[in-house]
Amino acid sequence: MTGMPAFRATLYNVLMKRNSVYVTACVLGSYVATNAYLSGTDSIWKSINKGKSWEEVQATLPPKEDEDDD
C-alpha cells in the first residue's frame, strides 16, 4: 500500500485507534492552532499599526515632571 491509503492507515493506527490518544491529539492540535493564529494576527496588527502603540508613543513623550503641592 502506497500513497494516500498508506497515509490514512498510518494516521488511523497512530491517532484514531484509541479514543484517549485521539482526544489528546485534538486538544493539543487546537492549542497549537490557537497560539499560531493569535501570534500571526498580533504580528499583522503590529506591522499595520507600527509607531501607534502606547509603548512606542510613550517613548517619544517628554518625562513627566513631579508636581509640588505647597
N, C-alpha and C positions, 0 to 999 in steps of 0.2 A: 504494500500500500504506500503510495507516494502522493505528494501534493496536498490538496485541501482535505481529503478524507483522513490522511495521516495526522494532520494538524488537529482536526476535530476530535479524533480518537485520543490523541495525547492530551488535549485540553480537557476532555471529559474525564479521563483517568486521573489527571493531576488535580483538577479543581472541583469538578462537579459530582464525583462519585460519592463523596461523603458530605453530608449536609454541613457539618461543623467547619470543614475546610472551605466550602462554598460561601457560607455566610461570612467567615473571616476575610476571604478574598474580596467579597462585595464591600464590607466595611472599610477595609484598608484601601481598596481602589477608590471609593468615594472620598475618603480623607485626602488621598494624594491628588485626586482630580480637583477637589475644592481648593486646596492650597495652591495648586498650579494656576487655577483660574483667578484666584484673588491676587496672586503675585503678578500675573500678566496684566490684569486690569489696573492694578496700582501703578505698575511701571508705565503703562499707556497714559494714565491720568497725570502722573508726574511729568512726563515728557510734554504733554499738551500744555500744562499749567506751569511750566518752568519759570521761576522768578516771581511767582504769585503766591507761594505758600507763606505761612506766617513765619516759619523758621528763616526763610530767605529774606523776607521783608524786614524782620526784626533786626537782622544783622546790619542793615543799612541805616537804621534809625540812630539818632544820637543817644548817648547814655542818659538815663533818667536822673534828674537832679533830686537830691534829698530836700524835702520841704522842712523848714524850721517853723514850728508854731511857738512863737514867743509871746 
